[in-house]
């Protein structure tokens, strides 16, 4: 029972990272109907830049806002270079290849700057586990869960309580109507991409102390987070949290009780089932188009 609890705790921490990245997918999809398939690379760059700052002597807690700012500008760059041209010429799938291509470029740049070897990210918290409700939990895992929830709540507060956030919500609800009301929807879309990459960069520095940091770390995380976004629903913030936790626990328990070679199978099976039964996601809403 103790082992099961520890697996569940680790799965929740991993699932919350998936949820934060998936939340970034939601931000861009809501405003522009597009997705940043280089989201995993945004996470990787955040972790690598954070590691560089920490190694240069910057305090971990001071490093976090610097990495978020870096992620913000990186996301804005992706939208301006890869997404906006495709939207302007009304290319239905151009943004897919553009974001994938930029992700590959970022990965290659990271390999040339930081090397191909995985690096260890020093933990800002003690590495001795804490005993919580009958199982041992790493302090960093608690920080991951708390930080992920805090980031998503901060974005929700921004959207609901600030004038700029309401512009984002208005664009999400009806881009054409928002434009007619004087909202610069192009700027809103850029901001959504910037915020999406900022959340991914933040997730990168949260998970980096729990794993090895390298140029390829974001590829798998980004793909699994996309699965979480589809499972939970691209229109439901609560859905990505539930989907992330389900996938995280499924991976940790499967990896322990069956084999690490099968840990990716439950999430993929769940993804296929959801797409077959409820394509909009467990908590998503199907869009009804009037013609």
Phi, psi and omega in degrees: 000321179297317180296318179299318179298318179295321177296321179294317179299315179295322178295322178296317179298315178295318180296326179291328175295315176303319183295319180296316179294317179297327177299324176296322175300319180298321183300315182284324181294323183295321186271330187232352184072016180239165180231146177267100181282005170258021182299323178297324178289329175297319176298314181299315180297321177300317179294318182291318177295319177299318178297319179298317180294317180296317179294336178277358176104004179284134178299142184304317185287331175282331180294325185303308179296329178294319178293321178298318177297317177301313179298324180300311181288328177295319178294320177297322178297317180299317182293317183291321185273318189257328189259314185301316178301321180293321178292322182296319181269006178057041175281121188294323184236008181300323181294334179295307181293326180295314180290325176295316181297316179296323177298318178295319178298315179300321180295318179294321177298317180298320179297324180281331180276312186254353180092172182270344183283145175286142184241155179267131178263118182297135181280135179281349183244160177303143182268359176282133185290156175256147179267112184233115176050047172089006180214160179270135181228136177286139177304327180293328177294321177294322178295322179299312181296312180296317180294320180296315179296318180297320180296314181292323177294323179296319179293318178296320177297318179299316183293326187265335190244356180242155182294323179288324177295323178293331175294322177296315180296319179297319178294324179295319183288316181199101185297318181295315180295321178298321178295321178293334179275003176096006179278132177283090186293330177298318178292324178296318179296317176301317180296322180295322176293319178298315180293323178299312180290328177296319178293323179293318178297320177298317177299325180298315181284341176285316185275340185304317179293344180268349183217183176274149183253126181200173185293339183258005186293334186275342186298308182289319180298318179296321180293318180291324177294325176296319176299319178297318179299321179288318180296312182284328183115128183287358179243010185230114176294321177295326181297320181290329177293312179297314179298320179295316180295317179300312182293318180298313180294320179299321181291313183293318180290319179295318179297328181275313187277333178253279180193148177297338178290343181252003188294337180275348186292313183303320180295320179291321177297316179298320178299315180296320180295317180295317179297327181283323186264316184221082186303334180282356182100163183301322182240008181279164179245133178288134181278133178252118181258132177271134180235000000 
